[in-house]
Structure formats: structure tokens, C-alpha cells
Amino acid sequence: MSVSILDLPDDLLAKVCTFLDGDSISTWGSSCRRFRKVCLEEPVWAELCQRLFGERLGNLDLWPSLSSYLDLYLFLSQYAALEGDWYGDIYPRGQLLTIRAEDGAFVGRRVAVTFCGSEDRSLSEQGATRADPIFRLAPSPSKGESRGVVRWDPRVHAGIDGKALADSGTLNLIPDTCPPSPSRSEEAILWIEGEKRTKFELHRPEMEDIGDDLSQSEEEIRLRHRLYIQNATLPEERFQTLTVYRRLLISPRKQPTAFPRDQLLSFPSSNTTDQNRIDAPIASDDPDLSGYWWGMYGPHGPEIVLVSHDGAQIEGCKITGDPNVPSGEVTFRVSAVPEKDDVFPSSTLEILQNMLDDINTQVISVQRGVARIAETGFHSAEWTLGLMLRYANGDFGVLFFPEGFVIDFTRLHIPKN
């Protein structure tokens, strides 16, 4: 005796639905009234949400403004991919944006470091990581709407009070004047690459381009140095009416490729090109440096670098930058293998020894490579000799030649809220 799918009870039909995707469920539900009734049952969409988006995002309790799992599915299908870390293409500073689901909304936070110099403390103790909210995308309060609404958070401040600075030398901050007005999400967030969900545009309607242009006058350089070193204060953040964000992924180091040591590149000259690579085997006990780090780039203040292991080399790419070497550019590449002292020229050893005498923590290894230097506007950009100094506390520094200055880096841990 043959059995038709119509002979199955409704509870089994609902179970069949849970193995389908949302589009298939909708198509099946449009075929007849009975199937439509089954496909609209809450358990069907509840199980689908948790299967596709996880027990945390796919839990209706996290989204109090939504009344059904069908609405939750429609909302998350469009916006769940926002969760993660993003690089904001804002020249030259750049921006690290983290988006997480919090209190019934996707909250976008700008990650930055405030720095207060102190010789008697380590680098990690001198910097404080902060994640200030920029916007909140919540489900639309309109019944039946699967879209979201963007509400802008006011900035911490809107720059320096130039008059107060000129009159008294006091670094007063101007309160933010941008109202946190709501806007429809279809006007504010636009996916650029369809299903890949690796890039989106963030629009700020009815707002002008405002913010720190990082001008290179001597006065501005001294001002920023006072902001970072003396006041531990962030400069004015640049917001644009349109910003493109690209997804950031932290990839663990790749398996090493075996190269004979005699194939290591000789020390690069000042005219080396962007194609330089330092290839050598990775030591099996070498800790993985992949992830976010921050370092103090002089008067430009703290800058965030994404470190990755590409084969047998370690590379640092700027997530936030400055007018000399802007965001998105590689700041250093080094071999993953420590070097012996006898491979360095005597002049290099002399500079290195002088630097080591001034470093408070123990240096456990030195790895050679190249570092990026440039003039304002990224003009005359070139590679110069660079050495990575690995410290006993797990941090590292990069020594730039021929200037002989070192930038120390410590891990950046993004605050959860």
C-alpha cells in the first residue's frame, strides 16, 4: 500500500520542515492550505533559527522587540553576518569596528587604545582598550517588518576646543553635537557582495564628513603628542557619510614550508620592493602571534596591527594608521626563525646592543625582516631593515633601521562591552 506525504500527521510534516531552508519552507507552504498552516508553526522556525544562527542568536529571548521565530529568522537572515570584526576604510587613520548582539540589537563599537606614558610600567599597563558604541541596529518596531532600524550613538567628544587651547593651552574637548537620530537600516547598511557577506557600506544620512584629518603641521603633531602622552585622550574620530567596512578574520599560522637557511634573503637595501618575503622554517615551539596587537607610533599615538603567519613569515598589517604609513598597509615582515648573532653586521649589532640596554624586559630572540617607512602622504615609501625582538613576557618589538628606533607591541583584547 502506497503512502502519500498527505497521509502524514501534522507533527511529522513539521519535523520534515526543520530539515529545509527558509526559502524551501516558504515554497512548500505556498502549495496548499494545510502545508501553509504547518509551515507557520513556531517550533519549525525556532528549530531553524537555532540550527542556522546558533543557540545564542537564534533565541527569541535575546530579541524582546520580536514576537515570533519567523520574524527572527527574517531579521537574522539579513543581519546575523554583521557579528564579527570589521576594518573601516577611513583614510588615513582607519578604524577597527566590532559588532556584537547586545540587549536586542547589533551594536557596532569602534575599538581604540588610550595611552598614558609612564616609564615605570610595562606597555600593556600604559594602554587602556576601549570600545565606544557608534550605532545600534535593532529590529523594526513595525509589525511584520523584518528590517532593522539604525540609531546612532553620540561620540565621546567631537575634537579639541581650539580657542581654549590658544587662550590658555588647556586641552578641552568639544561635546558631541551629532544627535543620535534613528534611520531606516536600508538607508544605513548595505551589503556589497551579496551572499558572501564580507563587505558592507554604512551610511550616515544628513550628516557631514567631520573629524580629525591628522594634519601634519608641527603644531598638530605636538598637540596629538600631548593628547596621547599627557592626557591619555583619543583625538577627534573621523566619521564619514559613507564608510566601507571589510570583514577581518584572524587566521592561525599556516604550516611551515621548508626552506634551506642559505635561501634566506640578505639584508634589504632602502630600495627593496613590496615583493620582499622572508622565508624560513617555523620553529615548532614558536608561539602563535596571530591576532590584534597595538604599538605606540610616536606622536601619531597608539595604532592597531593585525599580525598573521603567512607560511614561514610573520606579517603585521595596519588596521589603524597615520599619514606616513596609513591603514591597510603592511608595517613589517619578518622571518619566523630566530637569528644567531654571527649573521649580523657589526654596525647592526652595535645599534641592537644599545637598544637592548634600554629595554626593561628580557629579549629571548631576534628575527630579521623588513619594516615600512614613508614620508607624509605615504610618499617615498620604502622598505628598510627591520628586526623583531621577542620579549620574555610574550610581547615583541620591531626595530627600524637605519633610524634605530623600536616600536613595542602588546596584545589587544577587545572589551566585550
SESEGU-504807 format. One line per 10 residues: number of its first residue (from 1); their letters; for each residue y negated, x, z negated of C-alpha. Coordinates in pm, whole numbers, plus 50000, padded with zeros to 5 digits. Each point is the difference from the previous one (the first is absolute). Example, Ala and Ser with C-alpha at 12.3 -4.5 7.8 and 13.67 -1.06 7.14 Angstrom:
<nodes>
1 = AS = 50450/51230/49220  49656/50137/50066
</nodes>
This chain:
<nodes>
1 = MSVSILDLPD = 50000/50000/50000  49667/50149/50106  49708/50010/49756  49638/49979/50112  49714/50163/49814  49873/49648/49944  50310/49938/49783  49888/50263/49746  49830/49877/49683  49629/50073/49954
11 = DLLAKVCTFL = 50056/50269/49736  50213/50204/50244  49748/49950/50278  49730/50131/49765  50219/50304/49927  50030/50068/50373  49620/49995/50024  49969/50285/49751  50164/50237/50249  49737/49927/50266
21 = DGDSISTWGS = 49647/50129/50040  49697/49776/49964  49954/49933/50372  50366/49904/50042  49983/49765/49704  49694/49829/50146  50167/49969/50341  50316/49858/49850  49799/49755/49787  49828/49863/50308
31 = SCRRFRKVCL = 50330/49895/50159  50053/49681/49792  49873/49818/49694  50294/50094/49781  49968/50372/50076  49626/49977/49946  50057/49854/49653  50248/50278/49915  49771/50274/50132  49712/49883/49784
41 = EEPVWAELCQ = 50193/50034/49674  49846/50244/49753  50320/50202/49924  50024/50094/50369  49656/50158/50009  50028/50142/49648  50312/50198/50094  49844/50105/50331  49684/50127/49825  50195/50206/49749
51 = RLFGERLGNL = 50227/50140/50271  49714/50103/50227  49729/50097/49750  50189/50090/49684  50027/49835/49662  49646/50100/49902  49793/49893/50303  50237/49714/50085  49955/49836/49660  49777/49694/50010
61 = DLWPSLSSYL = 49892/50063/49639  49796/50300/50120  49795/49774/50228  49866/49713/49784  49778/49865/50279  50306/49925/50218  50206/49688/49938  50315/50061/50208  50225/50279/50121  49934/49894/50359
71 = DLYLFLSQYA = 49630/50073/49948  50094/50328/49832  50215/50100/50298  49720/49924/50246  49748/50197/49794  50223/50304/49938  50114/50010/50363  49642/50081/50089  49890/50218/49708  50296/50150/49809
81 = ALEGDWYGDI = 49980/50314/50213  49659/50072/49847  50166/50141/49689  49989/50378/50008  49759/50288/50050  49753/50020/50289  49767/50257/50151  49650/49868/50074  49843/50148/50313  49648/50050/49859
91 = YPRGQLLTIR = 49852/50322/50138  49967/50255/49850  50100/49902/49649  50300/49778/50070  50157/49774/49743  50330/49955/49820  50063/49626/49959  50290/49862/49800  50093/49631/50027  50223/49830/49744
101 = AEDGAFVGRR = 50081/49641/49903  49819/49921/49675  49934/49666/49832  50063/49782/50304  49821/50218/50257  50033/50319/50201  49743/50233/49844  49861/50291/50203  49882/50292/49784  49817/50313/50110
111 = VAVTFCGSED = 50161/50304/49833  49774/50288/49899  49967/50279/49746  49709/50063/49765  49965/50361/49893  49835/50165/49701  50026/50379/50003  50112/50174/49683  50133/50354/49988  50212/49941/49691
121 = RSLSEQGATR = 50206/49720/50160  50252/49992/50284  49912/49840/50333  50209/49691/49929  49808/49949/49674  49661/50033/50174  50058/49721/50249  50045/49628/49941  50157/49784/50269  49854/49656/50050
131 = ADPIFRLAPS = 50089/49708/50227  49700/49770/50036  50066/49658/50160  49836/49935/50338  50142/49662/50097  50252/49735/49900  50197/49800/50253  50136/49679/49848  50172/49699/50158  49758/49742/50134
141 = PSKGESRGVV = 49932/49718/49754  50016/49751/50288  50323/49802/49995  50235/50098/50279  49814/50325/50076  50222/50308/50036  49702/50229/50049  49817/50190/49730  49643/50030/49884  49832/50337/49946
151 = RWDPRVHAGI = 49760/50033/49710  49805/50324/49970  49967/50179/49669  49663/50155/49918  49996/50378/50016  49960/50209/49687  49655/50104/50124  49806/50031/50324  49875/50357/49987  49733/50209/49832
161 = DGKALADSGT = 49657/49880/49890  49798/50249/50206  49666/49913/49833  50135/50059/49650  50152/50326/50117  49669/50115/50150  49795/49894/49696  50217/50125/49717  50306/50168/50150  50219/49728/49844
171 = LNLIPDTCPP = 50305/49895/50200  49972/49623/49961  50240/49784/50199  49884/49695/50196  50197/49684/49910  50196/49847/50285  49812/49734/50192  50278/49872/50227  50110/49654/49881  50379/49946/49973
181 = SPSRSEEAIL = 49983/49715/50250  50324/49844/50126  50099/50014/50365  50292/49868/50199  50273/50260/50039  50030/49955/50374  49644/50130/50018  50063/50284/49753  50352/50136/50063  50148/50044/50344
191 = WIEGEKRTKF = 50333/50166/50076  49964/50238/50294  50357/50092/50084  50185/49671/49975  50342/50009/49840  49978/50368/49903  49737/49922/49737  49885/50365/49986  49628/49948/50063  49743/49732/49924
201 = ELHRPEMEDI = 49627/49941/50026  49795/49896/49700  49680/49814/50086  49710/49945/49764  49804/49714/50161  49625/49980/49950  49989/50344/49840  49826/50306/50137  50137/50353/50011  49896/50154/49670
211 = GDDLSQSEEE = 50094/50304/49802  49998/50375/49957  49970/50182/50332  50074/50334/49829  49692/50163/50148  50001/50377/49991  49649/50074/49878  49990/50253/49717  49855/49734/49772  50289/49762/50072
221 = IRLRHRLYIQ = 50256/50276/49940  49845/50081/49663  49982/49629/49916  50368/49944/50075  50090/50308/49798  49810/49857/49702  50169/49665/50049  50350/50144/49997  49971/50290/49761  49743/49887/49744
231 = NATLPEERFQ = 50030/49620/50006  50359/49944/50117  49854/49726/50223  50116/49893/50343  49739/50000/50277  49910/49684/50184  50304/49871/50186  49955/49927/50370  50103/49651/50107  49995/49893/50361
241 = TLTVYRRLLI = 49994/49658/50163  50324/50102/50168  50252/50252/49865  50339/50084/50152  50277/50071/49750  50326/50178/50086  50311/49990/49784  50083/50310/49797  50361/50089/49930  50115/50277/49770
251 = SPRKQPTAFP = 50302/50160/50168  50221/50231/49797  50045/50345/50146  50229/50034/50296  50312/50213/50012  49913/50365/50063  50046/50162/50338  50139/50351/49972  49771/50266/50147  50048/50377/49964
261 = RDQLLSFPSS = 49732/50150/49778  49886/50231/50279  49886/49691/50192  49732/49920/49745  49656/50002/50157  49780/50301/49933  49675/49938/49817  49786/49780/50225  49662/50121/50121  49684/49791/49966
271 = NTTDQNRIDA = 50062/49861/50349  50345/49858/49939  50058/49653/50143  50115/49668/49862  50347/50073/50138  50076/50262/49734  50317/49928/49809  50159/50196/49720  50377/49961/50028  50248/50131/49745
281 = PIASDDPDLS = 50294/49868/49794  49916/49787/49695  50133/50134/49673  50258/49763/49852  49825/49998/49661  49653/49942/50143  49845/49682/49849  49890/49729/50240  49620/49998/50028  49990/49686/50217
291 = GYWWGMYGPH = 49739/49750/49885  49633/49968/49910  49808/50291/49848  49632/50054/49929  49790/50312/49992  49639/50088/49927  49821/50092/50326  49684/50146/49846  49686/49782/50032  50194/49752/50217
301 = GPEIVLVSHD = 50185/49900/49687  50365/49898/49954  50193/49939/50321  50343/49843/50042  50268/50171/50210  50336/49865/50118  50260/50280/49984  50314/49985/50213  50293/50230/50074  50036/50019/50378
311 = GAQIEGCKIT = 50324/50186/50059  49943/50336/49836  49623/49987/49950  49777/49826/49748  49694/49821/50138  49699/49847/49829  49804/49733/50189  49669/49868/49865  49996/49634/49907  49641/50039/49880
321 = GDPNVPSGEV = 49785/50273/50147  49648/50135/50043  49757/50084/50283  50156/50345/50047  50366/49898/50027  50007/49616/50013  50274/49758/49903  50305/49991/50224  49996/50376/50064  50258/50251/49879
331 = TFRVSAVPEK = 49856/50224/49727  50292/50245/49962  50347/50089/50129  50222/50244/49816  50354/50129/50009  50241/49836/49760  50140/50343/49904  49835/50225/49740  49899/50345/50125  50059/50344/49851
341 = DDVFPSSTLE = 49708/50222/49913  50094/50265/50253  49924/49769/50297  49630/49977/49916  49735/50249/50119  49833/50197/49720  49665/49823/50054  50170/49661/49960  50177/50114/49685  49673/50119/49851
351 = ILQNMLDDIN = 49830/49662/50055  50309/49819/49879  50021/50209/49684  49633/49935/49921  50061/49627/50040  50311/50007/49781  49803/50168/49723  49768/49695/49989  50278/49739/50003  50092/49859/49659
361 = TQVISVQRGV = 50354/49889/50083  50294/50213/50109  50059/50048/50375  50372/49985/50071  49997/50047/50380  49774/50064/50299  50056/49839/50342  49804/50097/50309  49857/49784/50272  49668/49886/50148
371 = ARIAETGFHS = 49701/49805/49867  49730/49805/50183  49631/50090/49978  49709/49859/50201  49625/49960/50011  49819/49672/49944  50112/49733/50246  50341/50168/50034  49837/50251/50237  50153/50345/50054
381 = AEWTLGLMLR = 50319/49879/49832  50255/50277/49968  50309/50104/49816  49982/50289/49757  50259/50170/49782  50104/49780/49710  50234/50058/49708  50159/49735/49780  50018/50100/49633  50267/49806/49813
391 = YANGDFGVLF = 49924/49962/49629  50242/49976/49712  49865/49658/49900  50104/49850/50337  49654/50003/50160  49896/50232/50282  49694/50161/50152  49910/50102/50354  49818/50331/50044  49767/50011/50302
401 = FPEGFVIDFT = 49928/50331/50175  49779/50184/50076  49770/49822/49752  50254/50048/49723  49948/49662/49827  50282/49784/49867  50027/49620/49984  50234/49878/49729  50199/49680/50046  50160/49768/49748
411 = RLHIPKN = 50208/49687/50062  49815/49672/50044  50157/49703/49826  49860/49669/50122  49914/49767/49710  50189/49672/50011  49686/49801/49925
</nodes>
